[in-house]
C-alpha cells in the first residue's frame, strides 16, 4: 500500500449507511465521510504499483529537502527507478519534434528553416485531423492515416506479413491498450473466474490491472539461471495448477523483458504460440522494447511474424494482441502517451465491443498519435532529414548498448550481486544477497528485505531503485531493478555508488 | 449496442472450457475462439455510448461513400453530434499553440517572431519537466507548477476561496477524472451496491462508466418544462426509491448542462449541496462548460465557491470533486486530452489510494497538461499577447452566444419542435413530436423512434445528430442533441434543413 501517512483512527467507528454527526474541535457539527478506506472500492485497495510506490515518494521528498538546503550524504537524487529516458538527459529526435511543432502551430509551415520532409509529414497529419487541427477529437480507434502507416510499418518489420489497418487501435501509451484487452477478457466467478498468466518477475502494470479487474493472476517463473528465459514446462505447470481454481484465458509475454532485459529466441516464441494454441489462451505480447536489443546473437522477433510463419493452423486461429508505444526504444517520448495495439484473429463481435468501449474515452491524445505516426514513418533515404535522423537514432541505441554492457560488467564485479546480461529493454535486474541479519531487521519493521535494502541505499546515496519484490521473484531471492538510462559518466558513478553501498551494507549486517 | 455488423452464427455452439477443433472450408483445423461475445466481460457488453454510436458510424460510412463519388441527396455530412469545436472550424487560440510549438521544439525559443510571453510560459513549463522535455513522464498527479497554476485560477474564479494544489489532479480530459472518481466509489453487492445519481438527460459517459463498473444508475429527471432545471423534490424522490435496492453514495451534476444547455442558479446549487449533506452523498460536479454561459441573467457558480460560502458546517464536511477540461469553453482543444479535477474534503487515506491508482497509468499526456496550464494562466494585461488573446477568446464566445440564440429561435419556429433556451454549454436538446405512424414503424424495426428519426435525417440531409434516447428522456418524449458549433452561415443552413426535414417527416407519417 502506498501512502502510509493516512489517518486510520476513524476506521470502524462509522456506519456507512447512516448520517452521523459529531462535534469537532471548533464546535462544528461534522459528518462522517461518505468515502473512506473502509467504504471504498476493495479491488482498488488491492492494486500495487512499485515503480511509483513509497520509495519513489521518498525520493521526491529527498529532492525537496535537498532543494530546501537540508544536508544529505549526497548532492542529488538519481532516479533509476523508471524508464524515463528524457528525464535522464536523452535528447528527443529533432525531426519528430519539428513535425510536432509544425502540427501545433501550423503558421510555422511558412518558416523556411524547417525541412521540407518535416513540413510534408505535418501537412499529412493535419489533413487527417478534423478542421486540420490537432485540437479535434480523432476517431475512437485513432486517426485513419496513422493506422495505415502503422500497418505498413508492421509489414516492413515482419518481412511482408500482411497487416490490416482495421486491426490497429491507437492507444494512450501501451498501458491503455493492455488494460483494455484485459478488461475484455475478464468474466466468471469463483473457479470459472478468468485467470491471466504473467511472467515473474513482471512489469507491475499487469498485477495492478488484474487486481483492479478482480481477475486471477497466474504466475509463471522465468528462469534466472538461464538468463531469465521462458520454459514451456514452467508454463505448463502454472496453467495446470491454475485450472484447479480458475479459468486461464490469456497469456502475457513481455519481450524484450521488463524488468529482466531478456530477449526471446525465435524457437521460444514458436513454443509459446504452440502452447497458447493447445491450452486455448489469448496471447498478449508486450513488445514495447522492440528496438531495444543490444546483445550479440539476439534479435527481436515479433509474435505476429512467428505466428504467421507457423502456417494457417496457427496464423488463422491463435488470438493475439501486440502492444507498442512511443515511450521506449530510441525515442523515449513517454510524456506524449502514444501507442498502438494490433489485434489478430479477434472475433468480429468482440472487435465491435472493443471499439465501443474505446469510444467512451473519446480518443487517444492526438499529439501522441502524431508522434506514433512519425515513429512508424520516419525520414526515408533521400529525404532531407534522413541523415540526421539516422545519426540521432544510432547514437541513442549505441549508447544504450554500451550502458547495458557496462551495467552488467560493473555489477558482476560486486560480491553478492549477480547480474544476467542485459540483452535488451532498458533495465538490469540483478540478484542481491541480503545478509540474514538485515532480513531479520527488515521483517521486524514490516518491510520486504529488498525494500529495506533499497530504502537504505536511497537514504545513503540518493539512488532510487525499485526492489525486486515490486516485480515478483522466487521466495528467498532478492533483486532490484535499475534502468540503464543515465548518461554514461553518471551511470559509472551510480554503479560505483551501488557497489560501495552493497559492500557497506553487507559488512554492516554480517 | 454498437456494431450490428458482427457475426452471430457461432453463438452457443462452443463450450468456452474445452478446445474444440473443426474443419474450415480450406481444410484447416480451426479452433473455437477464446474470446467471443458470449465469453467476454459482461459488464463491457452493457456499456452504451450514443455520442459515438451507430448513427456516427453510419455518418462516417456516408462520408466515405460521398468521397467515392456515390450520389447522395446532400453534398456533405455535417457532424453536429459531438462537441468538437475545431472540427467545426473554430480556430485555436494563437498564444496557446505558440507555447505548445515552443515546448515541442525548444530550438524555437531563439526565434524572434515568437512573443516574449509565449517564450516565458514555455520556459516555465519545460523547467517543470524532467530533462526539460515534454517527452518525460510527469508525476502521476500532474506537473507541480501546473497544479499550482490551476489552484490560483480556481482561487481567482471563486473570489478568493482557498485552493490547495495538493487537491488538484491533472487528468486525461475530464472523462478520465470522472471515471476514476466513480471507480473509487463502487463497492458492495445486491442491495448494498453503490448507487450513483445522474441527471436525465445525461451525458452518456456517466451511464457507460456505471455500467462498466457494475454500479447502480439512479436517474433523477431534469424539469424540461422549467428550462431543464433541477428540482430538489425530484432528487428526494429518486434517492428514496433507490434506497430500497442499492446504497446511494454519489450525486453527479452537470452544470452548465450537457445535453440540456441549462445553467444552474446559485440557489439551486445551495439546495443541492444541502441535499447531498443530508443524504450523505459524495458530490461530483462536471463543470467543463464553466466559460460557456450565454443567456442574460445566467452566471456560472462553481460548486466549490457556493460550498465555501455556506459556512464551515458544509465547507468542512461535504465531499466534492469538480472536473474541468481543455476540450470545451473558448479553447475547444479536445484532441490534447487535458483536464483536471479538484477534490474537497476527501479522506486522506482515500486520497493516497487515488494517487496510487492514477500512478498505474503513469501520467496524463504532458502536452495536455501544458495546455491546461495555459488555460488557467493565459496572457495577462501588459503582456504582449494579451490583446490578441482577449480578442480571439471574445470572438469565439460571442459567436457561440449568437449561435445559441439562433438555434433556439429557428427551432422554435418549427411546429412539432420545441427548444428550451440554450443558456450555456454547446448543445440544444429540443423536444420533437414524432407521429404515431413513425413510432410504430420504428418499433417494428426494433429502433427507438428518435433513432429512427435521426437516421432518416442523416440519410436524407447528411446532418448527424444524436437521438435523445442516447441521453435518457421521459418515456414517450423524444429529443435530439445538436451542437451549436458549426460556423454561423453553415448553422443557418443546417437549421433550415432540420426544419424542412421535420416538416417532411411529419407530413410523411401523418
HADDOCK unambig.tbl for C-alpha pairs under 7 A between the chains (distance, minus, plus):
assign (segid A and resid 2 and name CA) (segid B and resid 352 and name CA) 6.57 0.50 0.50
assign (segid A and resid 2 and name CA) (segid B and resid 356 and name CA) 6.30 0.50 0.50
assign (segid A and resid 3 and name CA) (segid B and resid 352 and name CA) 5.04 0.50 0.50
assign (segid A and resid 6 and name CA) (segid B and resid 348 and name CA) 5.17 0.50 0.50
assign (segid A and resid 6 and name CA) (segid B and resid 349 and name CA) 4.41 0.50 0.50
assign (segid A and resid 7 and name CA) (segid B and resid 348 and name CA) 6.55 0.50 0.50
assign (segid A and resid 7 and name CA) (segid B and resid 349 and name CA) 6.34 0.50 0.50
assign (segid A and resid 19 and name CA) (segid B and resid 280 and name CA) 6.22 0.50 0.50
assign (segid A and resid 28 and name CA) (segid B and resid 312 and name CA) 6.97 0.50 0.50
assign (segid A and resid 28 and name CA) (segid B and resid 313 and name CA) 5.91 0.50 0.50
assign (segid A and resid 29 and name CA) (segid B and resid 313 and name CA) 6.22 0.50 0.50
assign (segid A and resid 30 and name CA) (segid B and resid 313 and name CA) 6.60 0.50 0.50
assign (segid A and resid 30 and name CA) (segid B and resid 317 and name CA) 5.97 0.50 0.50
assign (segid A and resid 31 and name CA) (segid B and resid 317 and name CA) 5.96 0.50 0.50
assign (segid A and resid 34 and name CA) (segid B and resid 249 and name CA) 6.87 0.50 0.50
assign (segid A and resid 34 and name CA) (segid B and resid 280 and name CA) 6.20 0.50 0.50
assign (segid A and resid 34 and name CA) (segid B and resid 281 and name CA) 6.49 0.50 0.50
assign (segid A and resid 34 and name CA) (segid B and resid 282 and name CA) 6.23 0.50 0.50
assign (segid A and resid 35 and name CA) (segid B and resid 185 and name CA) 6.81 0.50 0.50
assign (segid A and resid 35 and name CA) (segid B and resid 347 and name CA) 6.89 0.50 0.50
assign (segid A and resid 36 and name CA) (segid B and resid 347 and name CA) 5.92 0.50 0.50
assign (segid A and resid 36 and name CA) (segid B and resid 350 and name CA) 5.97 0.50 0.50
assign (segid A and resid 37 and name CA) (segid B and resid 349 and name CA) 6.02 0.50 0.50
assign (segid A and resid 37 and name CA) (segid B and resid 350 and name CA) 5.57 0.50 0.50
assign (segid A and resid 40 and name CA) (segid B and resid 184 and name CA) 5.62 0.50 0.50
assign (segid A and resid 40 and name CA) (segid B and resid 185 and name CA) 5.44 0.50 0.50
assign (segid A and resid 40 and name CA) (segid B and resid 186 and name CA) 6.56 0.50 0.50
assign (segid A and resid 40 and name CA) (segid B and resid 187 and name CA) 6.31 0.50 0.50
assign (segid A and resid 41 and name CA) (segid B and resid 183 and name CA) 6.87 0.50 0.50
assign (segid A and resid 41 and name CA) (segid B and resid 184 and name CA) 5.19 0.50 0.50
assign (segid A and resid 41 and name CA) (segid B and resid 185 and name CA) 5.88 0.50 0.50
assign (segid A and resid 41 and name CA) (segid B and resid 186 and name CA) 5.07 0.50 0.50
assign (segid A and resid 41 and name CA) (segid B and resid 187 and name CA) 4.89 0.50 0.50
assign (segid A and resid 42 and name CA) (segid B and resid 187 and name CA) 6.80 0.50 0.50
assign (segid A and resid 44 and name CA) (segid B and resid 184 and name CA) 7.00 0.50 0.50
assign (segid A and resid 44 and name CA) (segid B and resid 357 and name CA) 6.99 0.50 0.50
assign (segid A and resid 45 and name CA) (segid B and resid 353 and name CA) 6.78 0.50 0.50
assign (segid A and resid 49 and name CA) (segid B and resid 360 and name CA) 6.23 0.50 0.50
assign (segid A and resid 52 and name CA) (segid B and resid 359 and name CA) 6.42 0.50 0.50
assign (segid A and resid 84 and name CA) (segid B and resid 136 and name CA) 5.91 0.50 0.50
assign (segid A and resid 84 and name CA) (segid B and resid 137 and name CA) 6.44 0.50 0.50
assign (segid A and resid 86 and name CA) (segid B and resid 130 and name CA) 6.82 0.50 0.50
assign (segid A and resid 86 and name CA) (segid B and resid 131 and name CA) 5.55 0.50 0.50
assign (segid A and resid 86 and name CA) (segid B and resid 133 and name CA) 6.33 0.50 0.50
assign (segid A and resid 86 and name CA) (segid B and resid 135 and name CA) 6.10 0.50 0.50
assign (segid A and resid 86 and name CA) (segid B and resid 136 and name CA) 5.31 0.50 0.50
assign (segid A and resid 87 and name CA) (segid B and resid 130 and name CA) 4.18 0.50 0.50
assign (segid A and resid 87 and name CA) (segid B and resid 131 and name CA) 4.17 0.50 0.50
assign (segid A and resid 87 and name CA) (segid B and resid 136 and name CA) 5.41 0.50 0.50
assign (segid A and resid 88 and name CA) (segid B and resid 131 and name CA) 6.33 0.50 0.50
assign (segid A and resid 89 and name CA) (segid B and resid 131 and name CA) 5.45 0.50 0.50
assign (segid A and resid 97 and name CA) (segid B and resid 104 and name CA) 5.58 0.50 0.50
assign (segid A and resid 97 and name CA) (segid B and resid 105 and name CA) 5.24 0.50 0.50
assign (segid A and resid 98 and name CA) (segid B and resid 105 and name CA) 5.98 0.50 0.50
assign (segid A and resid 100 and name CA) (segid B and resid 104 and name CA) 6.22 0.50 0.50
assign (segid A and resid 101 and name CA) (segid B and resid 101 and name CA) 4.13 0.50 0.50
assign (segid A and resid 101 and name CA) (segid B and resid 104 and name CA) 5.44 0.50 0.50
assign (segid A and resid 101 and name CA) (segid B and resid 105 and name CA) 5.86 0.50 0.50
assign (segid A and resid 104 and name CA) (segid B and resid 97 and name CA) 5.57 0.50 0.50
assign (segid A and resid 104 and name CA) (segid B and resid 100 and name CA) 6.22 0.50 0.50
assign (segid A and resid 104 and name CA) (segid B and resid 101 and name CA) 5.44 0.50 0.50
assign (segid A and resid 105 and name CA) (segid B and resid 97 and name CA) 5.23 0.50 0.50
assign (segid A and resid 105 and name CA) (segid B and resid 98 and name CA) 5.99 0.50 0.50
assign (segid A and resid 105 and name CA) (segid B and resid 101 and name CA) 5.86 0.50 0.50
assign (segid A and resid 130 and name CA) (segid B and resid 86 and name CA) 6.81 0.50 0.50
assign (segid A and resid 130 and name CA) (segid B and resid 87 and name CA) 4.18 0.50 0.50
assign (segid A and resid 131 and name CA) (segid B and resid 86 and name CA) 5.52 0.50 0.50
assign (segid A and resid 131 and name CA) (segid B and resid 87 and name CA) 4.16 0.50 0.50
assign (segid A and resid 131 and name CA) (segid B and resid 88 and name CA) 6.32 0.50 0.50
assign (segid A and resid 131 and name CA) (segid B and resid 89 and name CA) 5.44 0.50 0.50
assign (segid A and resid 133 and name CA) (segid B and resid 86 and name CA) 6.34 0.50 0.50
assign (segid A and resid 134 and name CA) (segid B and resid 335 and name CA) 5.67 0.50 0.50
assign (segid A and resid 135 and name CA) (segid B and resid 86 and name CA) 6.11 0.50 0.50
assign (segid A and resid 135 and name CA) (segid B and resid 332 and name CA) 6.94 0.50 0.50
assign (segid A and resid 135 and name CA) (segid B and resid 333 and name CA) 4.24 0.50 0.50
assign (segid A and resid 135 and name CA) (segid B and resid 334 and name CA) 5.20 0.50 0.50
assign (segid A and resid 135 and name CA) (segid B and resid 335 and name CA) 4.30 0.50 0.50
assign (segid A and resid 135 and name CA) (segid B and resid 336 and name CA) 6.08 0.50 0.50
assign (segid A and resid 136 and name CA) (segid B and resid 84 and name CA) 5.91 0.50 0.50
assign (segid A and resid 136 and name CA) (segid B and resid 86 and name CA) 5.31 0.50 0.50
assign (segid A and resid 136 and name CA) (segid B and resid 87 and name CA) 5.40 0.50 0.50
assign (segid A and resid 136 and name CA) (segid B and resid 333 and name CA) 6.53 0.50 0.50
assign (segid A and resid 136 and name CA) (segid B and resid 334 and name CA) 5.40 0.50 0.50
assign (segid A and resid 136 and name CA) (segid B and resid 335 and name CA) 4.79 0.50 0.50
assign (segid A and resid 137 and name CA) (segid B and resid 84 and name CA) 6.45 0.50 0.50
assign (segid A and resid 137 and name CA) (segid B and resid 334 and name CA) 5.52 0.50 0.50
assign (segid A and resid 137 and name CA) (segid B and resid 335 and name CA) 4.65 0.50 0.50
assign (segid A and resid 138 and name CA) (segid B and resid 335 and name CA) 6.94 0.50 0.50
assign (segid A and resid 175 and name CA) (segid B and resid 361 and name CA) 6.53 0.50 0.50
assign (segid A and resid 183 and name CA) (segid B and resid 41 and name CA) 6.85 0.50 0.50
assign (segid A and resid 184 and name CA) (segid B and resid 40 and name CA) 5.62 0.50 0.50
assign (segid A and resid 184 and name CA) (segid B and resid 41 and name CA) 5.19 0.50 0.50
assign (segid A and resid 185 and name CA) (segid B and resid 35 and name CA) 6.82 0.50 0.50
assign (segid A and resid 185 and name CA) (segid B and resid 40 and name CA) 5.45 0.50 0.50
assign (segid A and resid 185 and name CA) (segid B and resid 41 and name CA) 5.87 0.50 0.50
assign (segid A and resid 186 and name CA) (segid B and resid 40 and name CA) 6.58 0.50 0.50
assign (segid A and resid 186 and name CA) (segid B and resid 41 and name CA) 5.07 0.50 0.50
assign (segid A and resid 187 and name CA) (segid B and resid 40 and name CA) 6.34 0.50 0.50
assign (segid A and resid 187 and name CA) (segid B and resid 41 and name CA) 4.89 0.50 0.50
assign (segid A and resid 187 and name CA) (segid B and resid 42 and name CA) 6.80 0.50 0.50
assign (segid A and resid 205 and name CA) (segid B and resid 360 and name CA) 6.24 0.50 0.50
assign (segid A and resid 249 and name CA) (segid B and resid 34 and name CA) 6.89 0.50 0.50
assign (segid A and resid 280 and name CA) (segid B and resid 19 and name CA) 6.33 0.50 0.50
assign (segid A and resid 280 and name CA) (segid B and resid 34 and name CA) 6.23 0.50 0.50
assign (segid A and resid 281 and name CA) (segid B and resid 34 and name CA) 6.52 0.50 0.50
assign (segid A and resid 282 and name CA) (segid B and resid 34 and name CA) 6.23 0.50 0.50
assign (segid A and resid 312 and name CA) (segid B and resid 28 and name CA) 6.99 0.50 0.50
assign (segid A and resid 313 and name CA) (segid B and resid 28 and name CA) 5.92 0.50 0.50
assign (segid A and resid 313 and name CA) (segid B and resid 29 and name CA) 6.28 0.50 0.50
assign (segid A and resid 313 and name CA) (segid B and resid 30 and name CA) 6.61 0.50 0.50
assign (segid A and resid 317 and name CA) (segid B and resid 30 and name CA) 6.03 0.50 0.50
assign (segid A and resid 317 and name CA) (segid B and resid 31 and name CA) 5.97 0.50 0.50
assign (segid A and resid 332 and name CA) (segid B and resid 135 and name CA) 6.93 0.50 0.50
assign (segid A and resid 333 and name CA) (segid B and resid 135 and name CA) 4.24 0.50 0.50
assign (segid A and resid 333 and name CA) (segid B and resid 136 and name CA) 6.52 0.50 0.50
assign (segid A and resid 334 and name CA) (segid B and resid 135 and name CA) 5.21 0.50 0.50
assign (segid A and resid 334 and name CA) (segid B and resid 136 and name CA) 5.40 0.50 0.50
assign (segid A and resid 334 and name CA) (segid B and resid 137 and name CA) 5.51 0.50 0.50
assign (segid A and resid 335 and name CA) (segid B and resid 134 and name CA) 5.68 0.50 0.50
assign (segid A and resid 335 and name CA) (segid B and resid 135 and name CA) 4.32 0.50 0.50
assign (segid A and resid 335 and name CA) (segid B and resid 136 and name CA) 4.78 0.50 0.50
assign (segid A and resid 335 and name CA) (segid B and resid 137 and name CA) 4.64 0.50 0.50
assign (segid A and resid 335 and name CA) (segid B and resid 138 and name CA) 6.92 0.50 0.50
assign (segid A and resid 335 and name CA) (segid B and resid 365 and name CA) 5.60 0.50 0.50
assign (segid A and resid 335 and name CA) (segid B and resid 366 and name CA) 5.05 0.50 0.50
assign (segid A and resid 336 and name CA) (segid B and resid 135 and name CA) 6.09 0.50 0.50
assign (segid A and resid 336 and name CA) (segid B and resid 365 and name CA) 5.18 0.50 0.50
assign (segid A and resid 336 and name CA) (segid B and resid 366 and name CA) 5.93 0.50 0.50
assign (segid A and resid 336 and name CA) (segid B and resid 367 and name CA) 6.70 0.50 0.50
assign (segid A and resid 337 and name CA) (segid B and resid 365 and name CA) 5.52 0.50 0.50
assign (segid A and resid 347 and name CA) (segid B and resid 35 and name CA) 6.90 0.50 0.50
assign (segid A and resid 347 and name CA) (segid B and resid 36 and name CA) 5.93 0.50 0.50
assign (segid A and resid 348 and name CA) (segid B and resid 6 and name CA) 5.22 0.50 0.50
assign (segid A and resid 348 and name CA) (segid B and resid 7 and name CA) 6.53 0.50 0.50
assign (segid A and resid 349 and name CA) (segid B and resid 6 and name CA) 4.46 0.50 0.50
assign (segid A and resid 349 and name CA) (segid B and resid 7 and name CA) 6.33 0.50 0.50
assign (segid A and resid 349 and name CA) (segid B and resid 37 and name CA) 6.00 0.50 0.50
assign (segid A and resid 350 and name CA) (segid B and resid 36 and name CA) 5.97 0.50 0.50
assign (segid A and resid 350 and name CA) (segid B and resid 37 and name CA) 5.57 0.50 0.50
assign (segid A and resid 352 and name CA) (segid B and resid 2 and name CA) 6.62 0.50 0.50
assign (segid A and resid 352 and name CA) (segid B and resid 3 and name CA) 5.03 0.50 0.50
assign (segid A and resid 353 and name CA) (segid B and resid 45 and name CA) 6.78 0.50 0.50
assign (segid A and resid 356 and name CA) (segid B and resid 2 and name CA) 6.20 0.50 0.50
assign (segid A and resid 357 and name CA) (segid B and resid 44 and name CA) 6.97 0.50 0.50
assign (segid A and resid 359 and name CA) (segid B and resid 52 and name CA) 6.43 0.50 0.50
assign (segid A and resid 360 and name CA) (segid B and resid 49 and name CA) 6.23 0.50 0.50
assign (segid A and resid 360 and name CA) (segid B and resid 205 and name CA) 6.25 0.50 0.50
assign (segid A and resid 361 and name CA) (segid B and resid 175 and name CA) 6.52 0.50 0.50
assign (segid A and resid 365 and name CA) (segid B and resid 335 and name CA) 5.61 0.50 0.50
assign (segid A and resid 365 and name CA) (segid B and resid 336 and name CA) 5.16 0.50 0.50
assign (segid A and resid 365 and name CA) (segid B and resid 337 and name CA) 5.53 0.50 0.50
assign (segid A and resid 366 and name CA) (segid B and resid 335 and name CA) 5.06 0.50 0.50
assign (segid A and resid 366 and name CA) (segid B and resid 336 and name CA) 5.92 0.50 0.50
assign (segid A and resid 367 and name CA) (segid B and resid 336 and name CA) 6.69 0.50 0.50
